[in-house]
Amino acid sequence: MPTFSYVAIDSRGRTIPGELEADDRRSVRSHLRGKGLTPVDIKTKGNIGGGAKAKAKSRKRTNLASKDDARDNSARQKSFFLGGSREKLGLEFMKRLLELHGSGMPVADSVKLLHQRLSDPQQKEIAGTLWRELSEGRSLARAMRLMPDYFGESTSYVIEAGEATGSVAPILRRIIGYIEEKREIRSKVLGSMAYPSFIGFIAFGVVLFFLFFLLPQIQDMLDSLGGELNFMAKALITGSNLVMTFGPFVVLFLLIGAFSVRQWKKTEAGGIAVSGAMLRIPLIGRILYYSELFQLNSLVGTLVTSGIGLTENLRLSERTIQNLSFRMKFRSARALVNEGKSLPDALRKFDFMPAMQLDVMDVGERTGNLAHSLEEIANSFRTELSRRIKHMTTIVTAGALGFAFGLVALVAVSIVTSIFQVSNSITF
């Protein structure tokens, strides 16, 4: 009897790996569901009669899949954290393409004209590559799929659906709107942290100026007058000396810890644990949560409108989820949808999103108006996300200002009181 290795999800969304001897994969699924688990991945670990070739092929497929997933994760992280410069180039190109094609010009002629007229070298290169593929008989979607850094996989599949239905222009318009909203959210999150970071940096610089330049001069002056610094000033100097002595070791320890966490995150268990922990960080965790929900519902709604079936729709949407813990929950729900369960019921089982939005989705699915319901849900998540970003900005800004004021005030008070203490002791 062959042995199967599996990864399953329990009712709380926890990942449970294991091994099981069974006749086939169906038996493994039945056994896991009997224990209240949802199977996510089932692989053959060994066969009777020596399945060496099967094992080798399985390992090869697993390694290739792991490399592909690593590349996908790396691309998503670079796009999100580094500003997505290539994604922006692809977005600008699609805007130019929509201007021409939306006015009635065929797609191929529009791409050819852009290649001739665009002055930006990178945009011109994109147009030239697409035109060469189109001139060889490939579709726009297949040509875009050869340039994944500029056009995401979901974008190419949505355009493929638009080409099949003869409505590329409306599809391009929806894709552009979706990408712009995603970039706007990213800019809000990064922009909300810029001002508090600047205030904290300035405060830290002022404190260093006081401690390492002004305070030693004042101490020399007090020594010449026969006085000394008070307890508060001495504590500041002692603290600064401790920071200078042990600070490099603390920084080294933090770097080693960060590197260790990063390496652990590359493993399946570590990636899920770190991703889940990020969602529980105060303030930031809920922003990441609602950002994922907004982008996911927007994309699923766009794909539904494009005519892509729900099974393929969910498979494509899953690849855009950046948080691994969140993605595992969605994968478990998608497995239930593939088995015939409704989408809101599958998501509800894993507590994937708030109950109110799931009720709206349920109504849309029952009435055959799922795309509209997903659009309304995405709008509600956008509103909640904006509110939480504003709330976080207010709290972080107030905290940074308070911290900066406290540090500067502490240094100033300690110095001034020391000077007053010496001046009061001087008699004429």
MIVODO-545400 format. One record per residue (C-alpha): residue number from 1; residue in three letters; x, z, y. Coordinates in Angstrom, 2 decimals, always signed. Layout:
<pts>
PT  num  residuo     east       up    north
PT  NUM      ALA        X        Z        Y
...
</pts>
This chain:
<pts>
PT  num  residuo     east       up    north
PT    1      MET    +0.00    +0.00    +0.00
PT    2      PRO    +1.52    -1.00    +3.35
PT    3      THR    +2.31    +1.51    +6.08
PT    4      PHE    +1.04    +0.92    +9.61
PT    5      SER    +2.34    +2.47   +12.82
PT    6      TYR    -0.29    +2.94   +15.48
PT    7      VAL    -0.84    +4.08   +19.04
PT    8      ALA    -4.26    +5.56   +19.78
PT    9      ILE    -6.02    +7.26   +22.68
PT   10      ASP    -8.12   +10.41   +22.32
PT   11      SER   -11.22   +11.29   +24.36
PT   12      ARG    -9.06   +12.85   +27.10
PT   13      GLY    -6.94    +9.72   +27.51
PT   14      ARG    -3.85   +11.15   +25.80
PT   15      THR    -1.63    +8.79   +23.81
PT   16      ILE    -1.22    +9.70   +20.14
PT   17      PRO    +1.31    +7.71   +18.04
PT   18      GLY    +1.50    +7.97   +14.27
PT   19      GLU    +1.73    +6.26   +10.89
PT   20      LEU    -0.87    +5.66    +8.21
PT   21      GLU    -1.00    +4.03    +4.78
PT   22      ALA    -3.98    +1.68    +4.43
PT   23      ASP    -5.05    -1.59    +2.87
PT   24      ASP    -5.27    -3.48    +6.17
PT   25      ARG    -5.60    -3.08    +9.92
PT   26      ARG    -9.38    -2.79    +9.72
PT   27      SER    -9.05    +0.26    +7.50
PT   28      VAL    -6.64    +1.82   +10.00
PT   29      ARG    -9.11    +1.24   +12.83
PT   30      SER   -11.97    +2.74   +10.83
PT   31      HIS    -9.90    +5.79    +9.94
PT   32      LEU    -8.83    +6.37   +13.54
PT   33      ARG   -12.37    +6.00   +14.90
PT   34      GLY   -13.54    +8.47   +12.28
PT   35      LYS   -11.13   +10.99   +13.84
PT   36      GLY   -12.47   +10.27   +17.33
PT   37      LEU    -9.50    +8.13   +18.38
PT   38      THR    -9.47    +4.69   +19.99
PT   39      PRO    -6.78    +2.38   +18.53
PT   40      VAL    -4.67    +0.58   +21.10
PT   41      ASP    -1.86    -0.96   +19.05
PT   42      ILE    -1.47    -1.27   +15.28
PT   43      LYS    +1.65    -2.73   +13.66
PT   44      THR    +2.77    -3.20   +10.09
PT   45      LYS    +5.73    -0.96    +9.39
PT   46      GLY    +6.38    -1.87    +5.75
PT   47      ASN    +4.99    -3.93    +2.86
PT   48      ILE    +5.08    -3.55    -0.92
PT   49      GLY    +7.48    -5.92    -2.60
PT   50      GLY   +10.05    -5.88    +0.18
PT   51      GLY    +8.76    -7.34    +3.42
PT   52      ALA   +12.18    -7.70    +5.01
PT   53      LYS   +11.38   -10.99    +6.67
PT   54      ALA    +8.07    -9.69    +7.96
PT   55      LYS    +9.84    -6.65    +9.34
PT   56      ALA   +12.47    -8.79   +11.03
PT   57      LYS    +9.81   -11.03   +12.59
PT   58      SER    +7.83    -8.00   +13.69
PT   59      ARG   +10.91    -6.47   +15.32
PT   60      LYS   +11.72    -9.75   +17.01
PT   61      ARG    +8.18   -10.06   +18.39
PT   62      THR    +8.29    -6.44   +19.53
PT   63      ASN   +11.63    -6.93   +21.29
PT   64      LEU   +10.41   -10.08   +23.01
PT   65      ALA    +7.21    -8.35   +24.07
PT   66      SER    +9.18    -5.38   +25.36
PT   67      LYS   +11.45    -7.67   +27.38
PT   68      ASP    +8.42    -9.50   +28.80
PT   69      ASP    +6.73    -6.22   +29.71
PT   70      ALA    +9.96    -5.00   +31.33
PT   71      ARG   +10.19    -8.17   +33.41
PT   72      ASP    +6.53    -7.86   +34.40
PT   73      ASN    +6.96    -4.20   +35.34
PT   74      SER   +10.12    -4.97   +37.31
PT   75      ALA    +8.41    -7.79   +39.20
PT   76      ARG    +5.41    -5.60   +40.00
PT   77      GLN    +7.60    -2.75   +41.23
PT   78      LYS    +9.73    -5.04   +43.39
PT   79      SER    +6.62    -6.64   +44.84
PT   80      PHE    +5.03    -3.27   +45.63
PT   81      PHE    +7.99    -1.26   +46.88
PT   82      LEU   +10.11    -3.96   +48.50
PT   83      GLY    +7.28    -5.61   +50.41
PT   84      GLY    +6.68    -8.61   +48.13
PT   85      SER    +8.54   -11.20   +50.26
PT   86      ARG    +8.07   -13.96   +47.67
PT   87      GLU    +4.43   -13.01   +47.25
PT   88      LYS    +4.07   -13.42   +51.01
PT   89      LEU    +5.62   -16.90   +50.82
PT   90      GLY    +3.16   -17.86   +48.10
PT   91      LEU    +0.31   -16.48   +50.21
PT   92      GLU    +1.35   -18.48   +53.27
PT   93      PHE    +1.62   -21.63   +51.17
PT   94      MET    -1.88   -21.14   +49.76
PT   95      LYS    -3.22   -20.75   +53.31
PT   96      ARG    -1.71   -24.08   +54.30
PT   97      LEU    -3.03   -25.67   +51.11
PT   98      LEU    -6.53   -24.33   +51.80
PT   99      GLU    -6.48   -25.79   +55.32
PT  100      LEU    -5.85   -29.29   +53.95
PT  101      HIS    -7.87   -29.15   +50.73
PT  102      GLY   -10.76   -27.37   +52.44
PT  103      SER   -11.06   -30.29   +54.86
PT  104      GLY   -11.64   -32.70   +51.97
PT  105      MET    -8.16   -33.86   +51.00
PT  106      PRO    -7.42   -33.84   +47.22
PT  107      VAL    -5.15   -31.09   +45.93
PT  108      ALA    -2.29   -33.41   +44.92
PT  109      ASP    -2.32   -35.22   +48.27
PT  110      SER    -2.43   -31.88   +50.09
PT  111      VAL    +0.63   -30.60   +48.24
PT  112      LYS    +2.48   -33.88   +48.84
PT  113      LEU    +1.70   -33.75   +52.56
PT  114      LEU    +2.86   -30.14   +52.78
PT  115      HIS    +6.13   -31.11   +51.11
PT  116      GLN    +6.64   -33.79   +53.77
PT  117      ARG    +5.56   -31.80   +56.81
PT  118      LEU    +6.58   -28.18   +56.24
PT  119      SER    +9.69   -27.15   +58.15
PT  120      ASP   +10.37   -23.80   +56.48
PT  121      PRO   +12.91   -24.49   +53.69
PT  122      GLN   +11.39   -21.99   +51.25
PT  123      GLN    +7.85   -23.26   +51.80
PT  124      LYS    +9.15   -26.81   +51.45
PT  125      GLU   +10.81   -25.90   +48.15
PT  126      ILE    +7.53   -24.46   +46.82
PT  127      ALA    +5.65   -27.59   +47.82
PT  128      GLY    +8.33   -29.83   +46.32
PT  129      THR    +8.31   -28.02   +42.99
PT  130      LEU    +4.51   -28.13   +42.78
PT  131      TRP    +4.43   -31.80   +43.74
PT  132      ARG    +6.92   -32.76   +41.03
PT  133      GLU    +4.79   -31.00   +38.42
PT  134      LEU    +1.57   -32.53   +39.74
PT  135      SER    +3.09   -36.02   +39.77
PT  136      GLU    +3.90   -35.58   +36.06
PT  137      GLY    +0.26   -34.96   +35.28
PT  138      ARG    +0.14   -31.17   +35.21
PT  139      SER    -2.65   -29.23   +36.85
PT  140      LEU    -2.11   -27.06   +39.91
PT  141      ALA    -2.62   -23.91   +37.83
PT  142      ARG    +0.02   -24.91   +35.27
PT  143      ALA    +2.43   -25.86   +38.07
PT  144      MET    +1.92   -22.47   +39.74
PT  145      ARG    +2.49   -20.73   +36.41
PT  146      LEU    +6.06   -22.06   +36.49
PT  147      MET    +6.66   -20.08   +39.71
PT  148      PRO    +5.60   -16.51   +38.80
PT  149      ASP    +7.59   -14.94   +41.65
PT  150      TYR    +5.39   -16.70   +44.20
PT  151      PHE    +2.08   -16.94   +42.34
PT  152      GLY    +0.90   -14.17   +40.04
PT  153      GLU    -0.43   -14.88   +36.57
PT  154      SER    -3.95   -13.90   +37.57
PT  155      THR    -3.77   -16.30   +40.53
PT  156      SER    -2.92   -19.25   +38.28
PT  157      TYR    -5.72   -18.42   +35.83
PT  158      VAL    -8.29   -18.10   +38.62
PT  159      ILE    -7.21   -21.47   +40.05
PT  160      GLU    -7.42   -22.96   +36.55
PT  161      ALA   -11.05   -21.83   +36.41
PT  162      GLY   -11.61   -23.35   +39.85
PT  163      GLU   -10.12   -26.67   +38.74
PT  164      ALA   -12.36   -26.67   +35.67
PT  165      THR   -15.46   -26.15   +37.84
PT  166      GLY   -14.32   -28.39   +40.69
PT  167      SER   -14.34   -25.57   +43.26
PT  168      VAL   -10.69   -24.95   +44.07
PT  169      ALA   -11.22   -24.35   +47.80
PT  170      PRO   -13.63   -21.38   +47.41
PT  171      ILE   -11.36   -19.91   +44.75
PT  172      LEU    -8.31   -20.23   +47.01
PT  173      ARG   -10.25   -18.50   +49.78
PT  174      ARG   -11.10   -15.55   +47.52
PT  175      ILE    -7.54   -15.27   +46.20
PT  176      ILE    -6.13   -15.27   +49.74
PT  177      GLY    -8.58   -12.56   +50.77
PT  178      TYR    -7.70   -10.45   +47.74
PT  179      ILE    -3.92   -10.70   +48.28
PT  180      GLU    -4.23    -9.98   +52.01
PT  181      GLU    -6.29    -6.85   +51.35
PT  182      LYS    -3.75    -5.69   +48.78
PT  183      ARG    -0.88    -6.21   +51.22
PT  184      GLU    -2.81    -4.48   +54.00
PT  185      ILE    -3.27    -1.39   +51.84
PT  186      ARG    +0.43    -1.35   +51.00
PT  187      SER    +1.30    -1.64   +54.71
PT  188      LYS    -1.04    +1.24   +55.56
PT  189      VAL    +0.55    +3.52   +52.99
PT  190      LEU    +4.10    +2.69   +54.06
PT  191      GLY    +3.24    +2.69   +57.76
PT  192      SER    +1.53    +6.08   +57.54
PT  193      MET    +4.82    +7.60   +56.38
PT  194      ALA    +7.02    +5.97   +59.03
PT  195      TYR    +6.18    +8.24   +61.98
PT  196      PRO    +6.43   +11.57   +60.08
PT  197      SER    +9.72   +10.44   +58.54
PT  198      PHE   +11.06    +9.55   +61.99
PT  199      ILE   +10.03   +12.93   +63.42
PT  200      GLY   +11.61   +14.78   +60.51
PT  201      PHE   +14.83   +12.78   +60.86
PT  202      ILE   +15.07   +13.51   +64.60
PT  203      ALA   +14.41   +17.23   +64.04
PT  204      PHE   +17.06   +17.37   +61.35
PT  205      GLY   +19.55   +15.66   +63.66
PT  206      VAL   +18.81   +18.10   +66.50
PT  207      VAL   +19.32   +21.07   +64.20
PT  208      LEU   +22.65   +19.69   +62.99
PT  209      PHE   +23.72   +19.18   +66.61
PT  210      PHE   +22.92   +22.81   +67.41
PT  211      LEU   +24.55   +24.22   +64.29
PT  212      PHE   +27.77   +22.22   +64.20
PT  213      PHE   +28.44   +21.43   +67.86
PT  214      LEU   +26.62   +23.69   +70.32
PT  215      LEU   +26.50   +26.93   +68.33
PT  216      PRO   +30.31   +27.15   +67.69
PT  217      GLN   +30.94   +26.69   +71.43
PT  218      ILE   +28.48   +29.43   +72.29
PT  219      GLN   +30.09   +31.69   +69.69
PT  220      ASP   +33.52   +31.13   +71.26
PT  221      MET   +32.07   +31.94   +74.68
PT  222      LEU   +30.50   +35.15   +73.39
PT  223      ASP   +33.76   +36.18   +71.72
PT  224      SER   +35.61   +35.75   +75.02
PT  225      LEU   +33.04   +37.97   +76.73
PT  226      GLY   +33.26   +40.63   +74.06
PT  227      GLY   +29.80   +39.98   +72.60
PT  228      GLU   +28.54   +38.63   +69.32
PT  229      LEU   +25.69   +36.57   +67.94
PT  230      ASN   +22.55   +38.36   +66.85
PT  231      PHE   +21.31   +38.53   +63.27
PT  232      MET   +19.17   +35.38   +63.55
PT  233      ALA   +22.08   +33.27   +64.79
PT  234      LYS   +24.39   +34.66   +62.12
PT  235      ALA   +21.81   +33.83   +59.46
PT  236      LEU   +21.64   +30.25   +60.75
PT  237      ILE   +25.43   +29.87   +60.63
PT  238      THR   +25.58   +31.39   +57.15
PT  239      GLY   +22.82   +29.07   +55.99
PT  240      SER   +24.58   +26.02   +57.42
PT  241      ASN   +27.83   +27.04   +55.69
PT  242      LEU   +25.98   +27.42   +52.38
PT  243      VAL   +24.44   +23.98   +52.85
PT  244      MET   +27.85   +22.45   +53.54
PT  245      THR   +29.35   +24.21   +50.50
PT  246      PHE   +26.65   +23.73   +47.89
PT  247      GLY   +24.80   +20.78   +49.40
PT  248      PRO   +26.87   +18.09   +47.64
PT  249      PHE   +26.31   +19.79   +44.28
PT  250      VAL   +22.56   +19.98   +44.91
PT  251      VAL   +22.48   +16.31   +45.86
PT  252      LEU   +24.47   +15.42   +42.73
PT  253      PHE   +22.09   +17.45   +40.58
PT  254      LEU   +19.08   +15.71   +42.13
PT  255      LEU   +20.65   +12.29   +41.56
PT  256      ILE   +21.35   +13.11   +37.90
PT  257      GLY   +17.80   +14.38   +37.51
PT  258      ALA   +16.34   +11.27   +39.14
PT  259      PHE   +18.46    +9.02   +36.92
PT  260      SER   +17.38   +10.95   +33.81
PT  261      VAL   +13.71   +10.67   +34.75
PT  262      ARG   +14.16    +6.97   +35.44
PT  263      GLN   +15.70    +6.39   +32.01
PT  264      TRP   +12.99    +8.47   +30.34
PT  265      LYS   +10.35    +6.50   +32.21
PT  266      LYS   +11.55    +3.33   +30.45
PT  267      THR   +10.31    +4.78   +27.13
PT  268      GLU    +6.63    +4.54   +26.29
PT  269      ALA    +6.00    +8.29   +26.21
PT  270      GLY    +8.09    +8.90   +29.32
PT  271      GLY    +6.43    +6.10   +31.25
PT  272      ILE    +2.97    +7.44   +30.49
PT  273      ALA    +3.97   +11.02   +31.34
PT  274      VAL    +5.64   +10.12   +34.65
PT  275      SER    +2.78    +7.79   +35.65
PT  276      GLY    +0.23   +10.48   +34.86
PT  277      ALA    +2.22   +13.04   +36.87
PT  278      MET    +2.28   +10.69   +39.88
PT  279      LEU    -1.52   +10.59   +39.90
PT  280      ARG    -1.57   +14.40   +40.12
PT  281      ILE    +0.70   +14.64   +43.18
PT  282      PRO    -1.25   +16.17   +46.11
PT  283      LEU    -2.40   +13.63   +48.71
PT  284      ILE    -0.35   +10.73   +47.30
PT  285      GLY    -1.86   +10.87   +43.80
PT  286      ARG    -5.43   +10.18   +44.96
PT  287      ILE    -4.21    +7.35   +47.20
PT  288      LEU    -2.50    +5.71   +44.22
PT  289      TYR    -5.66    +6.27   +42.16
PT  290      TYR    -8.05    +4.66   +44.65
PT  291      SER    -5.57    +1.87   +45.40
PT  292      GLU    -5.50    +0.93   +41.70
PT  293      LEU    -9.30    +1.07   +41.49
PT  294      PHE    -9.78    -1.04   +44.61
PT  295      GLN    -7.36    -3.75   +43.54
PT  296      LEU    -8.65    -3.79   +39.96
PT  297      ASN   -12.33    -4.11   +40.92
PT  298      SER   -11.54    -6.76   +43.52
PT  299      LEU    -9.64    -8.83   +40.98
PT  300      VAL   -12.22    -8.42   +38.20
PT  301      GLY   -14.96    -9.43   +40.64
PT  302      THR   -12.98   -12.50   +41.72
PT  303      LEU   -12.41   -13.53   +38.09
PT  304      VAL   -16.10   -13.03   +37.22
PT  305      THR   -17.07   -15.24   +40.17
PT  306      SER   -14.57   -17.84   +38.96
PT  307      GLY   -16.40   -18.11   +35.64
PT  308      ILE   -13.75   -16.50   +33.43
PT  309      GLY   -15.19   -14.65   +30.44
PT  310      LEU   -15.14   -10.86   +30.52
PT  311      THR   -12.71   -10.55   +27.58
PT  312      GLU   -10.10   -12.81   +29.17
PT  313      ASN   -10.91   -11.35   +32.57
PT  314      LEU   -10.04    -7.82   +31.49
PT  315      ARG    -6.90    -8.96   +29.69
PT  316      LEU    -5.58   -10.60   +32.85
PT  317      SER    -6.61    -7.71   +35.08
PT  318      GLU    -4.85    -5.19   +32.86
PT  319      ARG    -1.47    -6.79   +33.62
PT  320      THR    -1.90    -6.09   +37.35
PT  321      ILE    -2.28    -2.30   +36.91
PT  322      GLN    +0.99    -0.71   +38.01
PT  323      ASN    +0.43    +2.87   +36.84
PT  324      LEU    +1.19    +2.96   +33.11
PT  325      SER    -1.04    +5.96   +32.35
PT  326      PHE    -3.91    +4.27   +34.17
PT  327      ARG    -3.21    +1.02   +32.34
PT  328      MET    -3.36    +2.73   +28.93
PT  329      LYS    -6.80    +4.10   +29.74
PT  330      PHE    -7.97    +0.66   +30.81
PT  331      ARG    -6.50    -0.89   +27.65
PT  332      SER    -8.46    +1.58   +25.53
PT  333      ALA   -11.66    +0.76   +27.39
PT  334      ARG   -10.93    -2.96   +27.03
PT  335      ALA   -10.61    -2.51   +23.27
PT  336      LEU   -14.12    -1.06   +23.19
PT  337      VAL   -15.46    -3.96   +25.29
PT  338      ASN   -13.92    -6.42   +22.82
PT  339      GLU   -15.84    -4.63   +20.07
PT  340      GLY   -19.15    -5.11   +21.86
PT  341      LYS   -19.50    -2.06   +24.08
PT  342      SER   -20.62    -2.57   +27.67
PT  343      LEU   -17.96    -2.39   +30.37
PT  344      PRO   -19.37    +0.65   +32.25
PT  345      ASP   -19.90    +2.58   +29.01
PT  346      ALA   -16.34    +1.85   +27.87
PT  347      LEU   -14.90    +2.96   +31.22
PT  348      ARG   -17.13    +6.03   +31.27
PT  349      LYS   -15.77    +7.20   +27.92
PT  350      PHE   -12.27    +7.52   +29.34
PT  351      ASP   -13.33    +8.89   +32.76
PT  352      PHE   -11.78    +5.82   +34.36
PT  353      MET   -13.62    +5.92   +37.70
PT  354      PRO   -16.27    +8.04   +39.49
PT  355      ALA   -19.71    +8.17   +37.87
PT  356      MET   -21.54    +6.71   +40.89
PT  357      GLN   -19.51    +3.51   +40.84
PT  358      LEU   -20.01    +3.23   +37.07
PT  359      ASP   -23.77    +3.47   +37.61
PT  360      VAL   -23.58    +0.63   +40.14
PT  361      MET   -21.60    -1.43   +37.63
PT  362      ASP   -24.15    -0.65   +34.92
PT  363      VAL   -26.99    -1.90   +37.12
PT  364      GLY   -25.07    -5.08   +37.95
PT  365      GLU   -24.34    -5.79   +34.28
PT  366      ARG   -27.97    -5.24   +33.27
PT  367      THR   -29.32    -7.47   +36.05
PT  368      GLY   -26.72   -10.21   +35.53
PT  369      ASN   -25.21    -9.64   +38.97
PT  370      LEU   -21.95    -8.02   +37.93
PT  371      ALA   -19.83    -9.87   +40.50
PT  372      HIS   -21.86    -8.49   +43.41
PT  373      SER   -21.75    -4.98   +41.96
PT  374      LEU   -17.97    -5.16   +41.57
PT  375      GLU   -17.65    -6.32   +45.17
PT  376      GLU   -19.72    -3.34   +46.36
PT  377      ILE   -17.64    -0.99   +44.22
PT  378      ALA   -14.41    -2.45   +45.63
PT  379      ASN   -15.74    -1.96   +49.17
PT  380      SER   -16.54    +1.69   +48.45
PT  381      PHE   -13.04    +2.25   +47.08
PT  382      ARG   -11.55    +0.50   +50.11
PT  383      THR   -13.46    +2.85   +52.42
PT  384      GLU   -12.40    +5.92   +50.44
PT  385      LEU    -8.81    +4.72   +50.33
PT  386      SER    -8.70    +4.23   +54.12
PT  387      ARG   -10.16    +7.70   +54.62
PT  388      ARG    -7.58    +9.32   +52.37
PT  389      ILE    -4.69    +7.42   +53.97
PT  390      LYS    -5.85    +8.62   +57.39
PT  391      HIS    -6.21   +12.17   +56.06
PT  392      MET    -2.72   +12.08   +54.55
PT  393      THR    -1.25   +10.69   +57.78
PT  394      THR    -2.82   +13.49   +59.81
PT  395      ILE    -1.56   +16.22   +57.47
PT  396      VAL    +1.94   +14.80   +57.04
PT  397      THR    +2.33   +14.15   +60.79
PT  398      ALA    +1.19   +17.67   +61.66
PT  399      GLY    +3.50   +19.11   +59.01
PT  400      ALA    +6.47   +17.10   +60.23
PT  401      LEU    +5.86   +18.08   +63.86
PT  402      GLY    +5.42   +21.73   +62.90
PT  403      PHE    +8.57   +21.69   +60.82
PT  404      ALA   +10.56   +20.02   +63.58
PT  405      PHE    +9.26   +22.41   +66.24
PT  406      GLY    +9.94   +25.41   +64.01
PT  407      LEU   +13.54   +24.42   +63.32
PT  408      VAL   +14.38   +23.64   +66.94
PT  409      ALA   +12.62   +26.79   +68.18
PT  410      LEU   +14.44   +28.95   +65.64
PT  411      VAL   +17.84   +27.66   +66.73
PT  412      ALA   +17.01   +27.84   +70.42
PT  413      VAL   +15.62   +31.39   +70.24
PT  414      SER   +18.62   +32.65   +68.26
PT  415      ILE   +21.06   +31.22   +70.80
PT  416      VAL   +19.16   +32.35   +73.89
PT  417      THR   +18.64   +35.89   +72.58
PT  418      SER   +22.36   +36.14   +71.78
PT  419      ILE   +23.24   +35.13   +75.34
PT  420      PHE   +20.74   +37.59   +76.82
PT  421      GLN   +22.09   +40.33   +74.58
PT  422      VAL   +25.61   +39.77   +75.92
PT  423      SER   +24.49   +39.43   +79.56
PT  424      ASN   +22.60   +42.73   +79.39
PT  425      SER   +25.74   +44.49   +78.18
PT  426      ILE   +27.79   +43.27   +81.12
PT  427      THR   +27.95   +45.76   +84.01
PT  428      PHE   +29.20   +45.13   +87.50
</pts>
